[in-house]
Amino acid sequence: MESSALGVGRAARPGERAWPRALAARLAYLWWFKAVGTAAFMTAFFAAYLHLLHFPLYPVTVMPLTAVDRAIGFQPWALAAYATLWLYVSLPPALAPTLTRLFSYGWHIGGLCLAGILVFVFWPTAVPAADVDWGRYPGYALLKGIDVGGNACPSLHVATALYSAIWLEAELREVGAATWLRAASWLWCALIVFSTLATKQHVMLDVVAGTCLALTVAALSPGLRRAVAAPV
């Protein structure tokens, strides 16, 4: 049974507006360990991701455009939403009430990223060149200098955002968080997903593949199933 001396695994009782304190307790629980672990995970992931991006082992396939891609034009503001992924995916581990839950999240999102990396190894992909003068947008010039639109399908931006949103929904329900906070989490996730198209970093097929990957891993996550089944 998952429990903690801090009571961070307990859901708020009906009518008890204790969820802000419960969230604060979860954030405080082993915060240093969570922060170091999350940073180490991201560093290892980016090392593998960028290596494959710049040194693909096989010919790169350019992903085809769909009607959705043609309908969604380049939108400079979307870079802000795109960049918030790194904060968003840090929230589920930050809110983990126990080491068991934390390691469950870590193992499964690690498996999700590994699955994406393996696809990139054997089937490297890229998005078509967009008709945009990236030099006019300093933030985009920096982004394109690091991530040139490769390792496109499945979109790990989408997969990790959606998987994190599912975990956050379970964790917020578990502490009895307000409906508006849970809705804000899903809106944040939706903006990140939309930003992958509006920044021209991904095409719709990448988004669909990333969504399928996230849902598959979520279905195979026992820690997530226990969180969903926890009484509210």
BELQUI-V286248 format. One record per backbone hydrogen bond with DSSP energy under -1.0 kcal/mol. CO is the residue of the C=O (numbers start at 0). NH is the residue of the N-H. E is the energy in kcal/mol with one decimal. If there is no record, write none. Layout:
[[CO/NH/E] [CO/NH/E]]
This chain:
[[3/6/-1.8] [6/9/-1.2] [12/15/-2.6] [15/17/-2.0] [17/21/-2.3] [18/22/-2.7] [19/23/-2.2] [20/24/-2.4] [21/25/-2.1] [22/26/-2.5] [23/27/-1.9] [24/28/-1.4] [27/30/-1.3] [29/33/-2.3] [30/34/-2.5] [31/35/-2.4] [32/36/-2.5] [33/37/-2.6] [34/38/-2.2] [35/39/-2.5] [36/40/-2.4] [37/41/-2.4] [38/42/-2.2] [39/43/-2.3] [40/44/-2.5] [41/45/-2.6] [42/46/-1.9] [43/47/-1.7] [44/48/-2.9] [45/49/-2.8] [46/50/-1.5] [47/51/-2.1] [48/52/-2.0] [49/53/-2.1] [50/54/-1.9] [60/125/-2.1] [65/69/-1.8] [66/70/-1.7] [67/71/-1.9] [74/77/-2.0] [75/78/-1.6] [76/79/-1.4] [77/81/-2.6] [78/82/-2.3] [81/84/-1.2] [83/87/-2.6] [84/88/-2.9] [87/90/-1.4] [89/93/-1.6] [90/94/-2.0] [92/95/-1.1] [97/101/-2.2] [98/102/-3.0] [99/103/-1.9] [100/104/-2.4] [101/105/-2.5] [102/106/-2.9] [103/107/-2.0] [104/108/-2.8] [105/109/-1.9] [106/110/-2.0] [107/111/-2.2] [108/112/-2.3] [109/113/-2.4] [110/114/-2.3] [111/115/-2.0] [112/116/-2.5] [113/117/-2.5] [114/118/-1.8] [115/119/-2.2] [116/120/-1.9] [117/121/-1.9] [118/122/-2.9] [123/60/-2.7] [124/150/-1.1] [125/62/-3.0] [129/131/-2.1] [131/133/-1.3] [132/135/-2.1] [133/136/-1.8] [136/140/-2.4] [137/141/-1.8] [138/142/-2.1] [139/143/-3.3] [140/144/-1.3] [141/145/-1.1] [142/146/-3.5] [148/126/-2.1] [154/158/-2.6] [155/159/-2.4] [156/160/-1.5] [157/161/-2.8] [158/162/-2.4] [159/163/-2.1] [160/164/-2.1] [161/165/-2.1] [162/166/-1.9] [163/167/-3.0] [164/168/-2.4] [165/169/-1.8] [166/170/-2.6] [167/171/-3.1] [168/172/-2.2] [169/173/-2.0] [170/174/-1.3] [171/176/-2.9] [172/175/-1.2] [177/181/-1.6] [178/182/-2.6] [179/183/-2.1] [180/184/-1.7] [181/185/-1.8] [182/186/-2.4] [183/187/-2.4] [184/188/-2.3] [185/189/-2.5] [186/190/-2.3] [187/191/-2.0] [188/192/-2.5] [189/193/-2.8] [190/194/-2.3] [191/195/-1.1] [193/196/-1.1] [193/197/-2.3] [194/198/-2.1] [195/200/-1.1] [195/201/-2.0] [197/74/-2.3] [202/206/-1.6] [203/207/-2.4] [204/208/-2.2] [205/154/-1.9] [205/209/-2.6] [206/210/-2.3] [207/211/-2.3] [208/212/-2.1] [209/213/-2.2] [210/214/-2.4] [211/215/-2.1] [212/216/-2.3] [213/217/-2.4] [214/218/-2.0] [217/220/-1.3] [220/224/-2.0] [221/225/-2.2] [222/226/-1.8] [223/227/-2.5] [224/228/-2.0]]
